[in-house]
Amino acid sequence: MKNVISTDKAPGAIGPYSQAIEIDNLIITSGQLGINPATGAFGEGVEGQTAQSLENVKAILADKGLGMEDIIKTTVFIKDMNDFGKINEVYSKYICGDKLPARSCVEVARLPKDGLVEIEVIALKK
């Protein structure tokens, strides 16, 4: 069965989609921009947006009792591949340990609301 996940601790969808979907033992998030859900503002620079994006992911997973250690796959979309190192530095503070998830990272021409980074994840419920 497919269940919609929605929390006010992460920004609401800005289109016809859900923040995340739960199906069987998987949580699949939509891409999370680095927008603070309380203020509606982007984080400062690519580092701030990366941190906020991951805070949004964290909030969505927490809504289902999961943590960042439950992530099995991430996809990172970035505006400028030259920011790869800065993004990795922040990312490694949120996604760490000895069982790192698989990850893809791609540079894109443009992100919604002209964001600098967007991150989506798949997490596994134990």
C-alpha positions as CSV (number, residue, x, y, z in Angstrom):
1,M,0.0,0.0,0.0
2,K,1.2,3.5,-0.8
3,N,1.0,6.1,1.9
4,V,1.7,9.8,1.6
5,I,4.1,11.4,4.1
6,S,3.6,15.0,5.0
7,T,5.2,17.0,7.8
8,D,5.2,20.7,8.5
9,K,8.8,20.3,9.7
10,A,9.9,20.3,6.0
11,P,8.8,22.6,3.2
12,G,5.6,21.7,1.5
13,A,5.6,20.5,-2.0
14,I,5.6,23.3,-4.6
15,G,3.8,21.3,-7.2
16,P,1.6,18.3,-7.7
17,Y,3.7,15.8,-5.7
18,S,4.2,14.6,-2.1
19,Q,7.1,15.3,0.3
20,A,7.6,11.5,0.4
21,I,5.9,8.2,-0.2
22,E,6.0,5.1,2.1
23,I,5.5,1.8,0.3
24,D,6.2,-1.4,2.0
25,N,9.5,-1.0,3.9
26,L,10.7,2.0,1.8
27,I,10.5,5.7,2.3
28,I,11.1,7.7,-0.9
29,T,11.4,11.4,-0.6
30,S,10.9,14.0,-3.2
31,G,13.9,16.3,-3.8
32,Q,14.4,18.7,-0.9
33,L,15.6,22.2,-1.6
34,G,17.6,24.0,1.1
35,I,14.5,26.0,2.2
36,N,13.8,26.6,5.8
37,P,10.2,25.5,6.4
38,A,9.7,28.1,9.2
39,T,10.9,31.1,7.2
40,G,10.5,30.0,3.5
41,A,14.1,31.3,2.9
42,F,17.0,29.5,1.4
43,G,20.0,28.7,3.5
44,E,23.1,30.9,3.1
45,G,25.2,29.8,0.1
46,V,25.6,26.2,-1.1
47,E,26.8,25.0,2.3
48,G,23.7,26.5,4.1
49,Q,21.4,25.1,1.4
50,T,23.0,21.6,1.6
51,A,22.6,21.6,5.4
52,Q,19.0,22.8,5.2
53,S,18.2,20.3,2.5
54,L,19.5,17.5,4.7
55,E,17.6,18.9,7.7
56,N,14.5,18.7,5.6
57,V,15.2,15.1,4.7
58,K,15.9,14.3,8.4
59,A,12.5,15.8,9.4
60,I,10.6,13.7,6.8
61,L,12.4,10.5,7.9
62,A,11.8,11.4,11.6
63,D,8.1,11.6,10.9
64,K,8.2,7.8,10.2
65,G,10.6,7.1,13.1
66,L,13.7,6.8,10.9
67,G,17.1,8.5,11.0
68,M,19.8,9.4,8.5
69,E,21.4,6.0,9.2
70,D,18.4,4.3,7.5
71,I,19.2,6.0,4.1
72,I,20.2,3.4,1.5
73,K,20.4,5.8,-1.6
74,T,20.8,9.5,-2.1
75,T,20.6,11.6,-5.3
76,V,22.2,15.0,-5.1
77,F,21.4,17.6,-7.8
78,I,23.7,20.6,-7.9
79,K,23.8,23.8,-9.8
80,D,27.6,23.9,-10.1
81,M,29.9,20.9,-10.0
82,N,32.6,23.2,-8.7
83,D,30.6,23.1,-5.4
84,F,31.1,19.3,-5.1
85,G,33.7,19.6,-2.4
86,K,31.7,22.1,-0.3
87,I,28.6,19.9,-0.6
88,N,30.5,16.8,0.4
89,E,31.9,18.5,3.5
90,V,28.4,19.3,4.8
91,Y,26.9,16.0,3.5
92,S,29.5,14.0,5.5
93,K,28.3,15.6,8.7
94,Y,24.8,14.2,8.2
95,I,25.5,11.0,6.3
96,C,28.4,9.2,8.0
97,G,29.4,5.9,9.5
98,D,30.6,2.6,8.2
99,K,27.6,1.8,6.1
100,L,27.3,4.7,3.8
101,P,24.4,4.8,1.3
102,A,24.8,4.6,-2.5
103,R,24.8,8.0,-4.1
104,S,24.5,9.8,-7.4
105,C,25.5,13.4,-7.9
106,V,24.6,15.4,-11.0
107,E,25.0,18.9,-12.2
108,V,21.8,20.4,-13.5
109,A,21.1,23.5,-15.6
110,R,18.6,24.9,-13.1
111,L,16.7,23.9,-9.9
112,P,13.3,25.0,-8.7
113,K,13.3,28.5,-7.2
114,D,16.9,28.8,-8.5
115,G,18.2,26.7,-5.6
116,L,21.8,25.6,-5.5
117,V,21.3,22.0,-4.3
118,E,18.4,19.5,-4.0
119,I,18.7,16.1,-2.3
120,E,16.4,13.1,-2.5
121,V,16.7,9.9,-0.6
122,I,15.4,6.4,-0.3
123,A,15.4,4.9,3.2
124,L,14.7,1.4,4.5
125,K,12.5,0.7,7.5
126,K,14.0,-2.1,9.6
